[in-house]
Amino acid sequence: MKNIKMRIILLVLTLTFWLPNIINAQNNVAKIDINKLIEEYPGKDEYVKDIEELSDGLQTKLDDMYNKLKATINKYESEAELQSEETNIERAKEINREREKISEQQKLAIEQLEKFESNLNRKMSVNVHKVVLYIAEKQNLDFVIDSSHGYNIIEADCKDIFNDVKQELIKYIQTQ
């Protein structure tokens, strides 16, 4: 009997000290959909425009190279019967070298475009991360859960800081 009373007292004391901590822990957690925030990133339209301009410029350069090669091929084909076999062989080698240059230029253009896009994505991610940390600190949050990845986390009464972060992100971008 004495042992049961002692266990009940211990249970009551334990609940008395732990319960406020458990309740407080729920108040120090928030969620945010990072993917949605990236989609609605302030100034993202400018980034997309920059990528499109770079892409268009690279495509124009490739088109110019291709058109020049096409003109050379047409010229060489029209003169082929008038030229010696050695000249025609040299011209065929020249055309192959130009095709290789165009192919190499295409690879470089793709790499350049991917690098440019990657740098912009990295910049957006870093900015979002900084602002999420700022809002978390400002609101005394211990944890922020990224709800965009679909981790089966139960979000019962978890504060959503999406709008706070988005507003602060707009301010942050304007100061850069």
Buried (B, 14 or more C-beta within 10 A) or exposed (E): EEEEEEEEEEEEEEEEEEEEEEEEEEBBBBBBBBEEBBEEBBBEEEBEEEBEEBBEEBEEEBEEBBEEBEEBBEEBEEEEEEEEEEEBEEBEEEBEEBBEEBEEBBEEBEEEBEEBBEEBEEEBEEBBEEBBEBBBEEBEBEEBBBBBEEEEEEEEEBBBBBEBBBEBBEEBBEEE
